[in-house]
Amino acid sequence: MPHTALTATAAFQALQNHHAEVQHRHMRDLFAADAQRFGHMSMKAAGILFDYSKNRIDNTTLKLLFELARERKVESQRDAMFHGEKINFTEHRAVLHTALRAPRGDHLEVDGQQINADVHAVLDRIRDFVEQVRNGAWLGRTGKAITDIVNIGIGGSYLGPQMACTALSEFSHTRLQMHFVSNVDGHDLHETFQKINLDTTLFIVASKTFTTQETMMNAQSARNWFLQRAGEADLARHFVAVSTNTEAVRAFGIDTRNMFPFWDWVGGRYSMWSSIGLSIALAIGFQNFSDMLAGAHAMDEHFRTAPLEQNMPVIQALIGIWNRNCYNSESLSIAPYHHSLRHFPAYLQQLEMESNGKRITRDGSAVGVATCPFIWGDVGTNGQHAFFQLLHQGTDITPIDFIAVLKPSHDLPGHHAVLLANCFAQSEAFMRGKQAEEVRADLRQQGVDDDEIDFLLPHKTFNGNRPSNTLVLDALTPAALGALIALYEHKTFVQGTIWGINSFDQWGVELGKVLAKTIQAELSGTSDPQRHDSSTNALIALAKQALS
């Protein structure tokens, strides 16, 4: 069936016409016209409150966006994903990260494989292993319990686990310290070696194929470091694998009974729910890991069953489309107002930018519109003292997702009230701004003379009308984190569907890897110099001289 370009659809054209009519309206006026705007433009699902009232939208905007979603077949594509159809059309694979968090007994068969039974068989093995490590039954080579766990992986084998372990640190085992090594830069691994004791450290090597260059180089270096101090027979007590390559795992020296598999329908950036989440389960315990899966499943069920007009991931995605393709917003800032969520912006960078950083549709034609915005951010209130100036008064208008948690996990008096006050005040300030007459009145009250007021007025005026969403969790629990991650996963899927791209491949990542292997051979002298551009040739020459 031929693919219809987004710009050729009646719904998108209607949306563009609507934007031309309303683009200069101010959100101040929208709030003034509807005293119940928050009630009309907020909702709760899977324990998350989603306030989207501070966006440049009205009921007509939403109606047109829902029509666009239907014309782009969001509902049927969503159903196809949940049914295990091969919606990853360039790799001919199903996309079933949702099956990883489905409860035991859920029935889904793909290519003759009983997905749920296989998933829970692996989860049972994870549970047993986690219990052994956490209760001290799993001992290192000298009979001591494990105190440090080093997860060696990259991309989805690192970003998700690190983010979740940090976010849920309140639930962590007091004896276990988590470390994450991803970068092929040896400084990363070297720094980790300084923090750990060989006799009480467990390494997790997370690589589906056991061939990922960065992961296997770090794993081999960790293995060499270990064998300089211990024997090969001790490897099995200190190294486990998350992989499907049995022979490579065995050759490495890992007991294959301690190899935890997953499947080709699990994409890397969607894999923290699988055995890639072993480090998470070790850190917070299997029951808490199960609660995280259950929270994600609750959001899955909401996304799967709720009508578009009451569907949180759909609404979040559509507002993103409105900001990106009508207002030309080039980036989205993520502002979590909780220190434990400090790795969440980096996690979302991979989830959204690797998924939807594409320009080609399913039939090989160009999308014709801008796709994924740049994702970036930092925790509040740090961001307020770093980049919020640009967000308030810069020449680009950048939408913001504020993430707030109502209940802290500490008992320091006053801190959390100040944190939440800053979060809510910033979203209000971005919406309202500060108009010239308000600035003038403030300065007069301060006793500033008229000439100075005239000089300061343009500098102290804020246009406002800068859009944001606010997502509120009651507490940062495993279930709440699971629901939050799943919300963004489904948002990403909906946007990819509307743009007509494949959100589940990443061919662009491969080119640099191929070229790196060529240059690596040249640097090591195992290959004759190739014909590069003058810049690359000069840089290679500099590196060869430094490394010789």
C-alpha positions as a Python dict, from the first residue, in 0.01 Angstrom:
ca = {
    (1, 'M'): (0, 0, 0),
    (2, 'P'): (160, 336, -103),
    (3, 'H'): (263, 568, 175),
    (4, 'T'): (87, 905, 184),
    (5, 'A'): (313, 1196, 266),
    (6, 'L'): (219, 1370, 588),
    (7, 'T'): (201, 1706, 413),
    (8, 'A'): (-48, 1564, 161),
    (9, 'T'): (-303, 1458, 424),
    (10, 'A'): (-618, 1662, 468),
    (11, 'A'): (-576, 1659, 847),
    (12, 'F'): (-224, 1802, 838),
    (13, 'Q'): (-325, 2073, 592),
    (14, 'A'): (-620, 2165, 815),
    (15, 'L'): (-383, 2183, 1112),
    (16, 'Q'): (-149, 2414, 923),
    (17, 'N'): (-439, 2642, 826),
    (18, 'H'): (-555, 2650, 1188),
    (19, 'H'): (-204, 2739, 1303),
    (20, 'A'): (-193, 3033, 1062),
    (21, 'E'): (-509, 3168, 1228),
    (22, 'V'): (-411, 3123, 1594),
    (23, 'Q'): (-30, 3139, 1605),
    (24, 'H'): (-15, 3484, 1764),
    (25, 'R'): (-258, 3417, 2048),
    (26, 'H'): (-118, 3438, 2399),
    (27, 'M'): (-176, 3169, 2658),
    (28, 'R'): (-268, 3441, 2908),
    (29, 'D'): (-578, 3503, 2701),
    (30, 'L'): (-656, 3132, 2674),
    (31, 'F'): (-647, 3096, 3052),
    (32, 'A'): (-852, 3413, 3097),
    (33, 'A'): (-1118, 3282, 2859),
    (34, 'D'): (-1154, 2947, 3043),
    (35, 'A'): (-1137, 2945, 3422),
    (36, 'Q'): (-1148, 2565, 3411),
    (37, 'R'): (-867, 2527, 3157),
    (38, 'F'): (-657, 2307, 3387),
    (39, 'G'): (-950, 2072, 3443),
    (40, 'H'): (-1021, 2055, 3072),
    (41, 'M'): (-657, 2000, 2977),
    (42, 'S'): (-515, 1765, 3235),
    (43, 'M'): (-563, 1397, 3310),
    (44, 'K'): (-439, 1109, 3523),
    (45, 'A'): (-332, 761, 3414),
    (46, 'A'): (-119, 489, 3574),
    (47, 'G'): (-47, 716, 3870),
    (48, 'I'): (74, 1015, 3664),
    (49, 'L'): (-93, 1355, 3643),
    (50, 'F'): (-37, 1515, 3303),
    (51, 'D'): (-107, 1889, 3278),
    (52, 'Y'): (-92, 2009, 2918),
    (53, 'S'): (-290, 2330, 2971),
    (54, 'K'): (20, 2551, 2931),
    (55, 'N'): (45, 2489, 2558),
    (56, 'R'): (-64, 2713, 2270),
    (57, 'I'): (-370, 2500, 2198),
    (58, 'D'): (-746, 2518, 2218),
    (59, 'N'): (-1025, 2265, 2165),
    (60, 'T'): (-1007, 2311, 1788),
    (61, 'T'): (-635, 2240, 1792),
    (62, 'L'): (-692, 1916, 1981),
    (63, 'K'): (-977, 1813, 1753),
    (64, 'L'): (-758, 1858, 1445),
    (65, 'L'): (-469, 1673, 1610),
    (66, 'F'): (-692, 1376, 1688),
    (67, 'E'): (-812, 1377, 1328),
    (68, 'L'): (-449, 1369, 1219),
    (69, 'A'): (-379, 1073, 1446),
    (70, 'R'): (-671, 884, 1298),
    (71, 'E'): (-575, 968, 941),
    (72, 'R'): (-222, 842, 1013),
    (73, 'K'): (-370, 520, 1157),
    (74, 'V'): (-224, 552, 1505),
    (75, 'E'): (-487, 317, 1648),
    (76, 'S'): (-430, 34, 1400),
    (77, 'Q'): (-51, 69, 1426),
    (78, 'R'): (-77, 58, 1804),
    (79, 'D'): (-285, -261, 1780),
    (80, 'A'): (-36, -410, 1536),
    (81, 'M'): (248, -350, 1782),
    (82, 'F'): (63, -513, 2072),
    (83, 'H'): (-35, -811, 1853),
    (84, 'G'): (325, -882, 1760),
    (85, 'E'): (309, -782, 1394),
    (86, 'K'): (646, -697, 1238),
    (87, 'I'): (612, -321, 1249),
    (88, 'N'): (993, -282, 1247),
    (89, 'F'): (967, -300, 870),
    (90, 'T'): (1335, -252, 778),
    (91, 'E'): (1450, -541, 1001),
    (92, 'H'): (1130, -748, 962),
    (93, 'R'): (1086, -782, 1336),
    (94, 'A'): (808, -754, 1588),
    (95, 'V'): (835, -482, 1853),
    (96, 'L'): (738, -637, 2184),
    (97, 'H'): (893, -450, 2473),
    (98, 'T'): (538, -431, 2609),
    (99, 'A'): (535, -812, 2635),
    (100, 'L'): (831, -795, 2873),
    (101, 'R'): (613, -636, 3139),
    (102, 'A'): (289, -827, 3077),
    (103, 'P'): (172, -1033, 3377),
    (104, 'R'): (225, -1407, 3391),
    (105, 'G'): (-37, -1594, 3192),
    (106, 'D'): (-86, -1328, 2927),
    (107, 'H'): (-116, -1502, 2590),
    (108, 'L'): (81, -1386, 2288),
    (109, 'E'): (233, -1608, 2022),
    (110, 'V'): (478, -1480, 1759),
    (111, 'D'): (628, -1711, 1497),
    (112, 'G'): (524, -2008, 1705),
    (113, 'Q'): (691, -1870, 2018),
    (114, 'Q'): (489, -1837, 2339),
    (115, 'I'): (619, -1497, 2435),
    (116, 'N'): (482, -1473, 2786),
    (117, 'A'): (606, -1815, 2895),
    (118, 'D'): (955, -1742, 2765),
    (119, 'V'): (966, -1398, 2929),
    (120, 'H'): (863, -1529, 3269),
    (121, 'A'): (1103, -1821, 3249),
    (122, 'V'): (1387, -1569, 3220),
    (123, 'L'): (1236, -1351, 3493),
    (124, 'D'): (1228, -1653, 3724),
    (125, 'R'): (1599, -1712, 3661),
    (126, 'I'): (1671, -1344, 3727),
    (127, 'R'): (1474, -1360, 4052),
    (128, 'D'): (1669, -1663, 4177),
    (129, 'F'): (2005, -1511, 4089),
    (130, 'V'): (1916, -1173, 4239),
    (131, 'E'): (1808, -1333, 4565),
    (132, 'Q'): (2138, -1522, 4590),
    (133, 'V'): (2346, -1208, 4542),
    (134, 'R'): (2137, -987, 4766),
    (135, 'N'): (2111, -1233, 5056),
    (136, 'G'): (2484, -1306, 5049),
    (137, 'A'): (2459, -1666, 4927),
    (138, 'W'): (2649, -1586, 4606),
    (139, 'L'): (3012, -1567, 4711),
    (140, 'G'): (3323, -1446, 4535),
    (141, 'R'): (3640, -1648, 4496),
    (142, 'T'): (3753, -1592, 4857),
    (143, 'G'): (3413, -1670, 5012),
    (144, 'K'): (3305, -1309, 5058),
    (145, 'A'): (2966, -1167, 4961),
    (146, 'I'): (2939, -933, 4662),
    (147, 'T'): (2963, -562, 4744),
    (148, 'D'): (3008, -403, 4401),
    (149, 'I'): (2835, -468, 4068),
    (150, 'V'): (2985, -336, 3744),
    (151, 'N'): (2747, -327, 3447),
    (152, 'I'): (2944, -323, 3122),
    (153, 'G'): (2725, -222, 2827),
    (154, 'I'): (2652, 71, 2600),
    (155, 'G'): (2347, 243, 2457),
    (156, 'G'): (2031, 77, 2582),
    (157, 'S'): (2240, -168, 2786),
    (158, 'Y'): (2366, 126, 2990),
    (159, 'L'): (2141, 434, 2974),
    (160, 'G'): (1822, 266, 3096),
    (161, 'P'): (1979, 62, 3377),
    (162, 'Q'): (2191, 352, 3503),
    (163, 'M'): (1894, 589, 3495),
    (164, 'A'): (1665, 345, 3678),
    (165, 'C'): (1922, 248, 3942),
    (166, 'T'): (1987, 616, 4015),
    (167, 'A'): (1618, 709, 4013),
    (168, 'L'): (1533, 429, 4256),
    (169, 'S'): (1843, 457, 4474),
    (170, 'E'): (1616, 491, 4779),
    (171, 'F'): (1528, 123, 4728),
    (172, 'S'): (1886, 3, 4679),
    (173, 'H'): (2049, -271, 4883),
    (174, 'T'): (2275, -105, 5141),
    (175, 'R'): (2561, -351, 5077),
    (176, 'L'): (2564, -323, 4697),
    (177, 'Q'): (2726, -38, 4506),
    (178, 'M'): (2637, -5, 4138),
    (179, 'H'): (2887, 102, 3870),
    (180, 'F'): (2825, 150, 3499),
    (181, 'V'): (3096, 133, 3235),
    (182, 'S'): (3000, 215, 2877),
    (183, 'N'): (3258, 437, 2713),
    (184, 'V'): (3535, 276, 2511),
    (185, 'D'): (3752, 554, 2655),
    (186, 'G'): (3973, 361, 2896),
    (187, 'H'): (3948, 637, 3155),
    (188, 'D'): (3593, 518, 3228),
    (189, 'L'): (3696, 162, 3318),
    (190, 'H'): (4020, 272, 3484),
    (191, 'E'): (3825, 502, 3716),
    (192, 'T'): (3594, 215, 3809),
    (193, 'F'): (3886, -14, 3894),
    (194, 'Q'): (3995, 236, 4158),
    (195, 'K'): (3662, 199, 4339),
    (196, 'I'): (3617, -178, 4357),
    (197, 'N'): (3761, -479, 4536),
    (198, 'L'): (3833, -772, 4305),
    (199, 'D'): (3721, -1033, 4558),
    (200, 'T'): (3377, -881, 4611),
    (201, 'T'): (3293, -749, 4262),
    (202, 'L'): (3047, -896, 4013),
    (203, 'F'): (3074, -792, 3647),
    (204, 'I'): (2768, -802, 3420),
    (205, 'V'): (2861, -809, 3051),
    (206, 'A'): (2552, -690, 2862),
    (207, 'S'): (2571, -753, 2488),
    (208, 'K'): (2309, -943, 2290),
    (209, 'T'): (2557, -1073, 2033),
    (210, 'F'): (2865, -1055, 2259),
    (211, 'T'): (3034, -869, 1974),
    (212, 'T'): (2954, -501, 2044),
    (213, 'Q'): (3294, -334, 2010),
    (214, 'E'): (3284, -94, 2305),
    (215, 'T'): (3127, -346, 2541),
    (216, 'M'): (3357, -634, 2450),
    (217, 'M'): (3670, -420, 2466),
    (218, 'N'): (3575, -310, 2817),
    (219, 'A'): (3478, -666, 2909),
    (220, 'Q'): (3810, -807, 2786),
    (221, 'S'): (4001, -538, 2976),
    (222, 'A'): (3802, -620, 3291),
    (223, 'R'): (3876, -989, 3235),
    (224, 'N'): (4249, -917, 3197),
    (225, 'W'): (4247, -700, 3510),
    (226, 'F'): (4080, -983, 3698),
    (227, 'L'): (4315, -1256, 3570),
    (228, 'Q'): (4620, -1055, 3671),
    (229, 'R'): (4502, -1109, 4028),
    (230, 'A'): (4304, -1436, 4014),
    (231, 'G'): (4273, -1761, 3821),
    (232, 'E'): (4054, -1850, 3524),
    (233, 'A'): (3855, -2090, 3742),
    (234, 'D'): (3743, -1787, 3944),
    (235, 'L'): (3587, -1605, 3647),
    (236, 'A'): (3255, -1784, 3683),
    (237, 'R'): (3205, -1641, 4033),
    (238, 'H'): (3267, -1284, 3921),
    (239, 'F'): (3132, -1254, 3564),
    (240, 'V'): (2779, -1310, 3431),
    (241, 'A'): (2639, -1230, 3087),
    (242, 'V'): (2325, -1085, 2936),
    (243, 'S'): (2347, -1228, 2586),
    (244, 'T'): (2221, -1485, 2338),
    (245, 'N'): (2563, -1596, 2208),
    (246, 'T'): (2624, -1910, 2413),
    (247, 'E'): (2955, -2005, 2253),
    (248, 'A'): (3110, -1661, 2292),
    (249, 'V'): (2995, -1641, 2654),
    (250, 'R'): (3145, -1983, 2728),
    (251, 'A'): (3472, -1893, 2554),
    (252, 'F'): (3494, -1580, 2768),
    (253, 'G'): (3490, -1798, 3079),
    (254, 'I'): (3137, -1729, 3197),
    (255, 'D'): (2928, -2026, 3312),
    (256, 'T'): (2637, -2037, 3065),
    (257, 'R'): (2406, -2117, 3356),
    (258, 'N'): (2468, -1752, 3446),
    (259, 'M'): (2381, -1624, 3101),
    (260, 'F'): (2050, -1440, 3083),
    (261, 'P'): (1901, -1423, 2731),
    (262, 'F'): (1661, -1192, 2553),
    (263, 'W'): (1516, -1178, 2203),
    (264, 'D'): (1553, -1003, 1869),
    (265, 'W'): (1215, -836, 1915),
    (266, 'V'): (1366, -639, 2206),
    (267, 'G'): (1526, -320, 2072),
    (268, 'G'): (1826, -187, 2262),
    (269, 'R'): (1665, 136, 2383),
    (270, 'Y'): (1356, -62, 2490),
    (271, 'S'): (1550, -340, 2665),
    (272, 'M'): (1571, -236, 3030),
    (273, 'W'): (1256, -441, 3092),
    (274, 'S'): (1437, -758, 2980),
    (275, 'S'): (1741, -931, 3130),
    (276, 'I'): (1929, -610, 3044),
    (277, 'G'): (1758, -489, 3362),
    (278, 'L'): (1951, -744, 3569),
    (279, 'S'): (2153, -464, 3729),
    (280, 'I'): (1830, -285, 3823),
    (281, 'A'): (1688, -598, 3986),
    (282, 'L'): (2013, -652, 4175),
    (283, 'A'): (2013, -294, 4299),
    (284, 'I'): (1651, -259, 4409),
    (285, 'G'): (1543, -623, 4453),
    (286, 'F'): (1329, -842, 4233),
    (287, 'Q'): (999, -738, 4390),
    (288, 'N'): (1069, -372, 4324),
    (289, 'F'): (1182, -459, 3970),
    (290, 'S'): (851, -643, 3925),
    (291, 'D'): (668, -334, 4052),
    (292, 'M'): (850, -126, 3790),
    (293, 'L'): (733, -370, 3521),
    (294, 'A'): (380, -350, 3660),
    (295, 'G'): (383, 31, 3645),
    (296, 'A'): (490, 17, 3282),
    (297, 'H'): (220, -239, 3211),
    (298, 'A'): (-42, -10, 3365),
    (299, 'M'): (61, 261, 3117),
    (300, 'D'): (62, 1, 2838),
    (301, 'E'): (-297, -90, 2916),
    (302, 'H'): (-400, 274, 2927),
    (303, 'F'): (-233, 339, 2592),
    (304, 'R'): (-380, 24, 2439),
    (305, 'T'): (-739, 79, 2549),
    (306, 'A'): (-807, 451, 2605),
    (307, 'P'): (-976, 650, 2326),
    (308, 'L'): (-741, 896, 2161),
    (309, 'E'): (-912, 1192, 2328),
    (310, 'Q'): (-834, 1048, 2675),
    (311, 'N'): (-503, 882, 2592),
    (312, 'M'): (-204, 1036, 2771),
    (313, 'P'): (79, 918, 2540),
    (314, 'V'): (-126, 1016, 2234),
    (315, 'I'): (-198, 1365, 2367),
    (316, 'Q'): (165, 1418, 2470),
    (317, 'A'): (281, 1304, 2125),
    (318, 'L'): (32, 1520, 1937),
    (319, 'I'): (126, 1833, 2129),
    (320, 'G'): (485, 1755, 2035),
    (321, 'I'): (383, 1731, 1668),
    (322, 'W'): (201, 2066, 1697),
    (323, 'N'): (508, 2233, 1848),
    (324, 'R'): (755, 2071, 1608),
    (325, 'N'): (570, 2087, 1276),
    (326, 'C'): (358, 2398, 1319),
    (327, 'Y'): (566, 2619, 1548),
    (328, 'N'): (901, 2480, 1422),
    (329, 'S'): (1035, 2413, 1772),
    (330, 'E'): (1375, 2255, 1718),
    (331, 'S'): (1431, 2113, 2065),
    (332, 'L'): (1254, 1987, 2376),
    (333, 'S'): (1397, 2050, 2720),
    (334, 'I'): (1342, 1793, 2996),
    (335, 'A'): (1339, 1942, 3347),
    (336, 'P'): (1295, 1682, 3621),
    (337, 'Y'): (1260, 1846, 3961),
    (338, 'H'): (1402, 1550, 4152),
    (339, 'H'): (1774, 1486, 4197),
    (340, 'S'): (1731, 1110, 4152),
    (341, 'L'): (1596, 1170, 3799),
    (342, 'R'): (1918, 1343, 3692),
    (343, 'H'): (1992, 1080, 3425),
    (344, 'F'): (1639, 1089, 3280),
    (345, 'P'): (1714, 1356, 3014),
    (346, 'A'): (2008, 1150, 2884),
    (347, 'Y'): (1791, 838, 2877),
    (348, 'L'): (1526, 1022, 2675),
    (349, 'Q'): (1790, 1148, 2434),
    (350, 'Q'): (1849, 793, 2314),
    (351, 'L'): (1486, 686, 2335),
    (352, 'E'): (1353, 970, 2122),
    (353, 'M'): (1648, 1079, 1907),
    (354, 'E'): (1764, 730, 1811),
    (355, 'S'): (1404, 623, 1750),
    (356, 'N'): (1277, 921, 1555),
    (357, 'G'): (1592, 1086, 1426),
    (358, 'K'): (1498, 972, 1073),
    (359, 'R'): (1417, 1141, 743),
    (360, 'I'): (1290, 849, 532),
    (361, 'T'): (943, 695, 538),
    (362, 'R'): (846, 333, 489),
    (363, 'D'): (839, 364, 109),
    (364, 'G'): (1186, 522, 92),
    (365, 'S'): (1069, 878, 31),
    (366, 'A'): (1166, 1182, 236),
    (367, 'V'): (939, 1269, 529),
    (368, 'G'): (888, 1625, 406),
    (369, 'V'): (865, 1775, 756),
    (370, 'A'): (1096, 1806, 1056),
    (371, 'T'): (1103, 1496, 1274),
    (372, 'C'): (1247, 1443, 1622),
    (373, 'P'): (1352, 1760, 1806),
    (374, 'F'): (1679, 1772, 1998),
    (375, 'I'): (1621, 1636, 2349),
    (376, 'W'): (1822, 1792, 2630),
    (377, 'G'): (1793, 1913, 2987),
    (378, 'D'): (1901, 1893, 3349),
    (379, 'V'): (1745, 1874, 3691),
    (380, 'G'): (1577, 2175, 3844),
    (381, 'T'): (1685, 2397, 4006),
    (382, 'N'): (2028, 2354, 3845),
    (383, 'G'): (1886, 2429, 3501),
    (384, 'Q'): (1737, 2753, 3624),
    (385, 'H'): (2086, 2882, 3697),
    (386, 'A'): (2233, 2752, 3372),
    (387, 'F'): (2014, 2757, 3061),
    (388, 'F'): (1671, 2883, 3167),
    (389, 'Q'): (1774, 3237, 3071),
    (390, 'L'): (1777, 3125, 2708),
    (391, 'L'): (1444, 2949, 2750),
    (392, 'H'): (1284, 3262, 2895),
    (393, 'Q'): (1425, 3532, 2668),
    (394, 'G'): (1618, 3362, 2388),
    (395, 'T'): (1528, 3394, 2023),
    (396, 'D'): (1412, 3031, 1996),
    (397, 'I'): (1103, 2904, 2173),
    (398, 'T'): (1176, 2567, 2331),
    (399, 'P'): (893, 2359, 2482),
    (400, 'I'): (967, 2211, 2824),
    (401, 'D'): (854, 1900, 3007),
    (402, 'F'): (855, 1965, 3382),
    (403, 'I'): (854, 1650, 3596),
    (404, 'A'): (763, 1691, 3963),
    (405, 'V'): (735, 1443, 4251),
    (406, 'L'): (502, 1543, 4533),
    (407, 'K'): (655, 1341, 4817),
    (408, 'P'): (1029, 1346, 4889),
    (409, 'S'): (1225, 1046, 5013),
    (410, 'H'): (1421, 1259, 5262),
    (411, 'D'): (1313, 1437, 5579),
    (412, 'L'): (1509, 1761, 5545),
    (413, 'P'): (1263, 2037, 5641),
    (414, 'G'): (1165, 2295, 5384),
    (415, 'H'): (1367, 2169, 5089),
    (416, 'H'): (1090, 1998, 4896),
    (417, 'A'): (845, 2284, 4927),
    (418, 'V'): (1106, 2519, 4781),
    (419, 'L'): (1181, 2271, 4501),
    (420, 'L'): (814, 2234, 4403),
    (421, 'A'): (758, 2608, 4431),
    (422, 'N'): (1037, 2663, 4179),
    (423, 'C'): (897, 2401, 3942),
    (424, 'F'): (545, 2542, 3940),
    (425, 'A'): (666, 2903, 3931),
    (426, 'Q'): (885, 2838, 3629),
    (427, 'S'): (602, 2682, 3431),
    (428, 'E'): (382, 2980, 3520),
    (429, 'A'): (656, 3226, 3425),
    (430, 'F'): (711, 3061, 3088),
    (431, 'M'): (339, 3081, 3021),
    (432, 'R'): (264, 3433, 3152),
    (433, 'G'): (585, 3622, 3094),
    (434, 'K'): (605, 3974, 3226),
    (435, 'Q'): (461, 4255, 3019),
    (436, 'A'): (601, 4606, 2990),
    (437, 'E'): (337, 4772, 3206),
    (438, 'E'): (401, 4517, 3484),
    (439, 'V'): (774, 4582, 3469),
    (440, 'R'): (716, 4958, 3474),
    (441, 'A'): (489, 4932, 3780),
    (442, 'D'): (744, 4719, 3968),
    (443, 'L'): (1030, 4956, 3895),
    (444, 'R'): (829, 5262, 3999),
    (445, 'Q'): (743, 5091, 4326),
    (446, 'Q'): (1117, 5040, 4379),
    (447, 'G'): (1176, 5414, 4328),
    (448, 'V'): (1356, 5388, 3994),
    (449, 'D'): (1340, 5712, 3795),
    (450, 'D'): (1163, 5729, 3458),
    (451, 'D'): (1478, 5752, 3244),
    (452, 'E'): (1624, 5438, 3403),
    (453, 'I'): (1287, 5264, 3367),
    (454, 'D'): (1280, 5342, 2996),
    (455, 'F'): (1630, 5201, 2963),
    (456, 'L'): (1561, 4882, 3161),
    (457, 'L'): (1214, 4813, 3025),
    (458, 'P'): (1307, 4603, 2717),
    (459, 'H'): (1567, 4406, 2913),
    (460, 'K'): (1328, 4310, 3192),
    (461, 'T'): (1028, 4229, 2973),
    (462, 'F'): (943, 3862, 2915),
    (463, 'N'): (715, 3774, 2625),
    (464, 'G'): (600, 3451, 2787),
    (465, 'N'): (372, 3231, 2575),
    (466, 'R'): (637, 2958, 2597),
    (467, 'P'): (481, 2613, 2611),
    (468, 'S'): (532, 2342, 2871),
    (469, 'N'): (385, 2020, 3003),
    (470, 'T'): (393, 1931, 3371),
    (471, 'L'): (399, 1566, 3476),
    (472, 'V'): (340, 1497, 3844),
    (473, 'L'): (412, 1174, 4034),
    (474, 'D'): (291, 1120, 4389),
    (475, 'A'): (624, 960, 4482),
    (476, 'L'): (924, 826, 4293),
    (477, 'T'): (842, 457, 4335),
    (478, 'P'): (935, 168, 4104),
    (479, 'A'): (578, 158, 3969),
    (480, 'A'): (572, 533, 3905),
    (481, 'L'): (906, 524, 3725),
    (482, 'G'): (789, 232, 3511),
    (483, 'A'): (476, 422, 3410),
    (484, 'L'): (676, 738, 3334),
    (485, 'I'): (921, 555, 3107),
    (486, 'A'): (640, 371, 2926),
    (487, 'L'): (461, 703, 2871),
    (488, 'Y'): (759, 840, 2681),
    (489, 'E'): (806, 513, 2492),
    (490, 'H'): (450, 528, 2360),
    (491, 'K'): (474, 901, 2290),
    (492, 'T'): (778, 824, 2074),
    (493, 'F'): (591, 548, 1891),
    (494, 'V'): (292, 773, 1816),
    (495, 'Q'): (511, 1048, 1675),
    (496, 'G'): (700, 802, 1457),
    (497, 'T'): (370, 668, 1326),
    (498, 'I'): (249, 1017, 1235),
    (499, 'W'): (576, 1097, 1058),
    (500, 'G'): (560, 760, 878),
    (501, 'I'): (908, 651, 988),
    (502, 'N'): (1041, 337, 1156),
    (503, 'S'): (1103, 419, 1521),
    (504, 'F'): (1271, 84, 1584),
    (505, 'D'): (1583, 72, 1367),
    (506, 'Q'): (1904, 276, 1387),
    (507, 'W'): (2097, 240, 1064),
    (508, 'G'): (2259, 580, 1106),
    (509, 'V'): (2451, 450, 1407),
    (510, 'E'): (2626, 190, 1192),
    (511, 'L'): (2815, 412, 946),
    (512, 'G'): (3048, 563, 1204),
    (513, 'K'): (3121, 216, 1344),
    (514, 'V'): (3224, 87, 1001),
    (515, 'L'): (3452, 384, 936),
    (516, 'A'): (3601, 356, 1285),
    (517, 'K'): (3714, -1, 1219),
    (518, 'T'): (3899, 114, 906),
    (519, 'I'): (4074, 397, 1089),
    (520, 'Q'): (4149, 176, 1389),
    (521, 'A'): (4336, -66, 1161),
    (522, 'E'): (4533, 224, 1015),
    (523, 'L'): (4624, 356, 1361),
    (524, 'S'): (4745, 13, 1471),
    (525, 'G'): (4946, -37, 1152),
    (526, 'T'): (4758, -352, 1050),
    (527, 'S'): (4617, -183, 742),
    (528, 'D'): (4763, 43, 476),
    (529, 'P'): (4642, 403, 485),
    (530, 'Q'): (4317, 457, 301),
    (531, 'R'): (4213, 757, 98),
    (532, 'H'): (4038, 995, 334),
    (533, 'D'): (3977, 1366, 313),
    (534, 'S'): (4268, 1593, 408),
    (535, 'S'): (4128, 1664, 755),
    (536, 'T'): (4086, 1295, 845),
    (537, 'N'): (4429, 1208, 704),
    (538, 'A'): (4593, 1482, 912),
    (539, 'L'): (4415, 1374, 1229),
    (540, 'I'): (4516, 1011, 1174),
    (541, 'A'): (4878, 1116, 1126),
    (542, 'L'): (4871, 1315, 1452),
    (543, 'A'): (4725, 1021, 1641),
    (544, 'K'): (4976, 772, 1497),
    (545, 'Q'): (5260, 997, 1604),
    (546, 'A'): (5120, 1029, 1957),
    (547, 'L'): (5051, 656, 1991),
    (548, 'S'): (5390, 540, 1852),
}
